[in-house]
Amino acid sequence: MPFSRDSCSLYYMIILIAASLLIAAGAQATSVESGGDIHISNLHHIEDDLYIFGSNVTVDGRIDGDLAVGAYEFYSNGEVTESENVFAYKLHHTGTVGNSLRAFANTVIIDGKVGRSVMLFAYDSHIDEGAVIERDVSIAGYSVHVDGVVKRNVEVNSDRIFISGDIGGNVNLVGKEITISPPAVIRGNLTYTCKNEVAIDTAAGVKILGQTQWKQPEQEPEEDRGGAGLRTVTLKLAKVLAAFLFGIIVVYLFRRYAEESFHQLQTRFPVSIATGFLSLFILVAAVLILVVSVVFLLVGLALISGKLALLGALVLVLSMLMVPITAFMTVSGGIILYSGKILFAFLVGYLLLRVFKADVVVMRKTQLLVGLIVLTLLFSVPYAGFLIYLLVSIAGAGGIVLGIKSCRPGLNRSISSDVSGGSSEQ
């Protein structure tokens, strides 16, 4: 699948990778590993598809099937007979993949063998000298290095592109800075889109056996669409990471309230939605009153220096009383709505992981990360994404309000005790 300059292509790729990470087709032939540090040693031989969710993951063994990984750092040193699908901050592949390798990451280093195609979306991608890709390579990102062997076509959309490898097919490059240096060999045609013509030093050892075509980018304001698309996806990734960190901190500081809110959202979903809509109505009212109070504050300041000083003083007192109250309600409501999305992400991740493993403990980091990824993909859907975002935030906010109410001292102690018992069982 080649990458266009339209950011929608990037979303399709993320959806493809995330779907492969989250959906286990044929649960009877699937193994699941989850936790912090996970190591599949070279003594392991897994004759199933393997799904891994962890922090630092290393695979040195043999997987007779597909491998899907969601992790912070992933080191792939073993053998995967089918495809490898990765969502991680860093991927370092030195092993062997029988079919295709697909990844969405910040940094990707490939220094092993891939039996079919490679598809990457990463900020920094390296196809190192030891890499052998049997078919095509498609990459989108900021910086791309292709120094290894690619036996068919290469397509890259990136700001900075460096080519010095052996490519058996056609090469199509779109970038701002393109460098082709020895011992680069391109056995097909080279087509590149760049503002400046690339200096190709054939005398120094660069070989292009086909035709070379230079295309100048279309004239657009300031930056091209590819850069805009990259910024959009990078911003979404930053939002996911920010929400992830915020959720972990909140759960650490207010775990009792978080667990009760989770319980309310899970068991009283319709009530949570209704409570969320009521909370949204109160938030809107608080914002309107805040705006009116600020206007009255200005009016009072104007009147207090004139003939209507008494009226101005009264308006000033009332507005000064309402401004901090409504400001507090507005900020609190905004935080609750934002936290509602995070609470809903916990629930989505919990329900997905429970498909693979029955005894899942609630409010874990892996659940939050998985849920945020799924919700971010849903929010990216044109038109419907905003409605989904609104409903998710409202439902989660309702669960938080119900959770806070249930955790108040002397109120619904039995429910709180039941939640503690239920959480320990799960």
Secondary structure, DSSP 8 states (H G I E B T S, - for coil): ----SSHHHHHHHHHHHHHHHH--SSGGGEEEEESSEEEE-TT-EE-SEEEEE-SEEEE-SEESS-EEEEEEEEEE-SEESS-EEEEEEEEEE-SEESS-EEEEEEEEEE-SEESS-EEEEEEEEEE-TT-EESS-EEEEEEEEEE-SEESS-EEEEEEEEEE-SEE-S-EEEE-SEEEE-TT-EE-S-EEEE-SS-----GGGT-EE-S-EEEE-----SSS-HHHHHHHHHHHHHHHHHHHHHHHHHHHHHSHHHHHHHHHHHHH-HHHHHHHHHHHHHHHHHHHHHHHHHHHHHHHHHHHTTSTTHHHHHHHHHHHHHHHHHHHHHHHHHHHHHHHHHHHHHHHHHHHHHHHH-SS--SS-HHHHHHHHHHHHHHHTSTTHHHHHHHHHHHHHHHHHHHHHHHTSTTSSHHHHHHHHHHHHH-
